[in-house]
Amino acid sequence: MQRQGYDVNNDRSTNTNCSIGKGIVVFTGCSHAGVVNVSKYAKELGGGVPLFAVVGGFHLVGGEDVPLTQTVEDLIKLDPQLLLPGHCTGWRAKFEIAKRVPERLAPSTVGTTFTF
């Protein structure tokens, strides 16, 4: 994966196509390659299967306001039905998601169980 013109080799994510027919669920680590890049790649691998949820770290904590809002906007354009930001997302990004698509934001903390 690439971000800002350089390779990011230490990024990890898992993409799952839910067997219940809802679409792709992306589980990120810390999204060092960018949560939008990771999600776009998952959609590309999915071959037309919709993006259902993005779960995990979005790596936006401490981010600059402009890249943060642009990242949230670009993520929303991918049309996931659920956004479950985790540990390194930061409260500013969570607040931005809540402002724009509150119906798609779900809490994601250690020990949370998800049923899709």
N, C-alpha and C positions, 0 to 999 in steps of 0.2 A: 504494500500500500504506500501511497505517497501523500504527503501533506506539506504544503508550501514549498514544493519543489524538491523535497528530499525524501529518501526512503525511510519508512518507519518499520523496522524489522521486529520490534518487541511487542507488537500489538496482538491481542488475542480476542477472539469472539467466537461464538457458536451460533449458527443459524439453523433454525428448526422450522420445517413446514408442519404445522399442527395437523395431526391426523383427523381432527374434527372438522376440517375444511374451512378454517377461518383465515389461514394465510401464514406468512412467515413470521416467526418470533425470533428476534435478534437478541442474544444475551451477550452483552459487552463486558470486557474487563474494565479498562480505564479509557478506552477509545483514544489512544494516543494518535492514531491515524485520522481521527475526527469521526464523531458519531454519524455525521452525514455521509462521509465516505464509506464507513463500514456498512451503513444501512443501504446505500446505493449498490454496493457490491453484493450484498445479500439479495437484493431485488434482481440484480443481473443474473446471479446464480439460480434464482428461482424461476427464471424463464416465464415471466408473466403472472406469477402467483403474487397476490397483493401482500403488502407489508401490514401485518396485523398489530404487532407490538414491538417496542424497543425497550429492553430491560437492562439496567446496570449503570455503570459510570459513564457520564457524557463528557468528562474532562473539561468542564467549563468553570470550575471554581477559580476565583481570582482573575477571570478573563476580562479583557477590555469590553466596554459596553457595546461598541459597534460590532466586533466579531461575535459577541455573545448573542445579540439580537438577530444578526444575520444567520447564525447557526440555527437558532430556534426557528426562524422563518423558513430556512431551507429544509429543516427536519419536518416541519408541518406540511410543506409542499409534497413530501413523500407519502403523505396521507395515511400514517399509521392510526389505527383505531385506539391504541393505548400507548401512553408514554409513562414509563416507570423509572424515573431517574434515580440513580443511587449515589453512592458514597462520594465521588469526586465531581458531582454535577454542580454543587453549590446552590445556595438559596436564591441568588439573583436569577439564575437560569430557571429554577423551579418556579419562581415568581413570574417570570416572563412567559413560561408555558401556561401557567394558571391564568394569566391575563388574556392570552390569545385563544386557548382551547381548554377551558377548565373541565369540560366533560370528558376529555381524553387523558387527563392527568390522574394517576393513581399513586398512592404512597408506596414506597419501596424501601424497607429497612431490613436490617439483619433479622433473620428468623421469620420473615413474612412468607406465607404460603400462597402461591398463585394457582388458580384453577381457570383454565381458558376453555 
